[in-house]
Amino acid sequence: MAVFSGILLQVMVPMLLIVGLGAGLHRFFHLDLNTLSKLNMYVLLPAVAFINVYDSELNGKVLAAILGFLLLQNSGLIVLSMMMAKLFKLERSLSAVFQNTIVLNNSGNFGIPVSQLVFHQHPLGATIQIMVTIFQNFLTNTYGVYQFVSGNGKRGKWTAEIWKNPVLHALLLGVVCRWLHIPIPSFLWAPLQRVADAFLAIALFTLGAQIAYARFTALPPLVYVSVFGRLILSPLLAASLIFLLGMDGVTAQALLIASSYPCSRNTALYALEYDCHPDYAAQAVLVSTLLSAITVTGAVYAARLLFPISG
């Protein structure tokens, strides 16, 4: 009960308040969604991506084990979501968004606060979550962008479109600066941090503006399929792989919990940027975020039950 109330009050309520503010202001002032999209895509997201990579502590042995798990898990989700899209006979652009809602999760501004709350006595858990976030950033800006570009009828130009994405450049620059131990001068680091700090509020604000006129009394059934895939199927697949790979303790707990987070906000941002069913993407993100208050709490409980920490 303490974990549930902690996640609800410290993570969910603040996020939903900002989403509500964005929705309310868009109804009153008819905000320019294209401007908000460009601000997120070309300023805020690159700053967050660079800082996440540059600031992380990458331990080779732990990273290799986690990377192996993440490759298996996300490959499984990609195949699973592709099969589901074919089963439902979705047209290409809708299939692209549908698959991204299942494969990509909100591992950063949702996952990191949750992991800090759950693993406050075990710092390794929070470190693993940062690694998962970095992996998700790369996946979003390669596989995720490819899905949106190809879904928008530009499959032949997907490589050029991906390389035009500033977030991928920021990630690669962060990796290079981290590995080569290149110091970032304070006159650059300070504005980078301030811009990155603004991302959470502006991204949630944009999501609120996107769903301001959505009718949640008549959600398309596909939204619930997306939410089921992200909140239920993903952690079930993760648990199976964790048992198969023989993982335990904090590592197993952190990876199981990390697999249970809601649809990525970036799915809604990219859907808006590439004009690829943005309403459906925003609905999937919001509904999965609301329901994750229950499902993530269940994942935390299951992780502690299945993979107890010795000592």
N, C-alpha and C positions, 0 to 999 in steps of 0.2 A: 504493500500500500504506500509506503514511503517513496519507493522508486516511481510508482505511478504518479503520485501527486507532484513529485519533483520534476519529472519530465513534462507533465501538464503545465505546471506553473512557470517553470524556468525556461522551457523551450517553446511549447505549443502556443500558449496564450500570447506572449510577445509577438511571435510570428504572425498569428492570425489578426492581431490588432493592426499591424502594419498593412496586411493584405486588405483589411476592411477600410483602412484610411485611403488606400489607393483606389478602391472601388467607389467610395463615397465622393472623393474629389473628382474622379473621372465623370461621374454622373452630373456633378454640378458644373464643371468647367470644360468638359470634353477635351481632355488632354491629348496631345499628339503622341500616339503610340509608336509611330516610326522614330521620333526623336528619342523616346525612352529606350527603344530597342537598340538604336545606334550607341547611345550612352553606355548601356550595359555591355554591348558586344565589343566596342572598340576602345573603351577606357577602363571600365571597372573590372570586367572578367580577366583581361590580360594582367592587371596588377595583382589580383588575387592568385592567379595561376603562378606567376613568377615568385611571389613571396612564399606560397605553399611549398614549392620545390626547393627554393634556396634556403629556407629556414628549417627544413626537416632533417632529422638525424637518420641516415641510411646505414643500417648494419647489414653487411653483406650476406651472412648466413640466414638471418631472420628474413631479410628481404627476398632471398631466393625462394625460401619455403612459401612465403606469402604470395609471391609473384606466380609460382606454380599453381597454387590454389585459385588465384584470381583468374588466371588464364583458363583453367578448367571450368570454373563456375560460369564465367561470362560467355565462354564458348557454348556451354550448355544452354544458357538463357537465350543466346542468339538463335541457336537451332530450334529451341522450343518455341520461341516467339514467331519464327519463320513458319514453322509447321502450323501454329495456330492461325496465322494470317492467311495461309493457304486454305485451311479448313473453313474459315469464315468468308473466303473468296473476296478479300478486300482489294480494292483498286490500289495501284502502286503508291500514290501519295499518302493515302490513309494507312496503308500497310507500313510505310516508313515511320510514321508517327507512332502507330500502335507498337511496333517493335522497340522503338526507343523508350516508350513509357515503361516497358518491362525490363529492358537491359540496363538502362541508366538510372541511378538513384541519387538522392540528395545526401551524398556522403560528406559534404563540406559543412555548410552552415547549419545543417540539421545533425549530421552524424558526429561531428567533432564536439559540439556541446553535450550531446547525449553520452558520448564515450568519456568525456571529462567527468560527468556526473556519476556514471556507473563505475568507472575505474579510478576514482580519486585516490584509492590506496594502492593501486597497481599501475604505475605510469606506463608500463609496456603496452597496456590496452589502448591508451590514448595515442601512443606512438604508432601502433599498428593501424589505427584509424586514419592517421595522417598519410600513411603509405597507401591505404585503400583510396583515399581522396585523390592522391597524385595519379594513381592508376585510372580512376574514374575520369579525371581531367583529360588524360591522354585518350581514353576510349571515346569520350564525348566529342573531342575535337578531331577525331579520325573517323571511326565507325559511325558515330552519331551524325557528323556533318555529311558524310557520304550518303547516309540514309535520306537526309533532308534534300540534298542536292539531286540525287537520283530520283527521289519522289517528286521533285519539281520539274522533271523533264530535262535535267542537265547531266545525265549520267556520264556522257562522253567527256564532260569537262570537270569531273569531280575532283581530279588531282589538282587542277589549277584553282578550283574553288577552295579546297582545303588549305592550300598554301597561301591563299589570300586571307585566311583566317588569322587575325593577330594573336589569338589565344594560343595557338599551336607554336607560334614564334616565341611567345613569352615563356611557355613551358620548356622549350628546347634551350632558350637562353638561360633559364634558371638552372637546368641540368648542367650546362657547361660551366657556369659561374660557380656552382656548388662543387663540382668535381675538381676544378682547377683552383679552388679556394681564392677566387677573385673577390677582394673586398669591395663592397658597395659604399661609396662615400655618403656621408650623412645628408648632404644637400640633395641627393637623389633618393636615399632610403626614406627620409621623412615624408616627402610628398607621396611616394609609393604606398607607404603604410596608410596615410590619410585617405588616399583614393580607394585602397582595398577595404578599409573600414566602412566606407560608404556603400560597398556592394550589397551587403545583406539587406539594408533598408530599401535601397533603390530597386533591387531585384524583386523583393516582395511587394513593393509599391506597384511595380509594373505588372506583376501577376494580378494584383487586385484590380488594376485598370482593365486588364484583359477580360476578367470575368464579371465586370461591373454590370453587364446587361445579360449575363447568362441566366437561363431559367433552370434552376436546379430541381424543379419539380418534374422536369421532363428530360432527365439525362439520358443520352443514348445508351443502350445496353452495353456497347463496346467499352464505355468508360468503366463499368464494373468488372469487365473481363481484364482490362488493363490493371485495375487496382488489385484484383485477385492474383494476377500473375506477379505483380511487384511485391505485395505484402505477404502472400502465402506460399506460392510456388518457389519464389527465390530463396527464402530461408529453408524450405524443405530440401531443395537441391543442395544448398550449402551444408546442411547438417549431414546429408548422405556423403558428401565429399570429405567432410572433416573426419567422419568415422573411417572412411576408406583409406585416407592418408595417415591415420593414426595420430592425429593432432589432439592435444589436451590442454588443460589449464587455461591461462589467460589468453594464449594465442587462439585456442578453439573458441572461447567465449567471445572474444573481440570479433573474429571473422563471422561467426553466426549472427551476432547482433548487427554487424555492418551490412549483412545481406538483407536485412529486414526493413531498411529505410524506405520512405515513400519515393514516388517518381521525382526525378530531378527537375528542379526549377528551370534548369538550362534547356530542358526539352520544350517548355513553354516559350522560353526566350528565342530559341532557334526556330521554332515553328512560326513565331511571329515574324522573325527576320526573313525567313525564306517563304513566307506566305503559304504554309503547308498545314492546313487545318488547325489554326491557332486556338480556336474556341475549344475544340475537343482536347487539345494538349493541356490547356489551362484548367479545364474541368478535371482531367485525370490527375493533375498535380494537386489541385486543391482537395479533391475527395480523398485521395490517398494520404495526404498530409493530415486531414481530419481523423481518418480512421486509424492512422498509425499510432495515435495516442494509446489505443488498445492493443494493436498488434505488436508494436515495438516493446511494450511492457511485457507482453507474453513471451517475446523472444528473449528478453533479459532473464525472465524467470526460467525459461527452458534451458538457456545457456548455463545458468548457475546450477541447475539440477543435473544436466547431462555431463558437464565438464567442470566438476568442482576443483577449486584451487587448493592444492595440498599445502600444508604448513600455515 
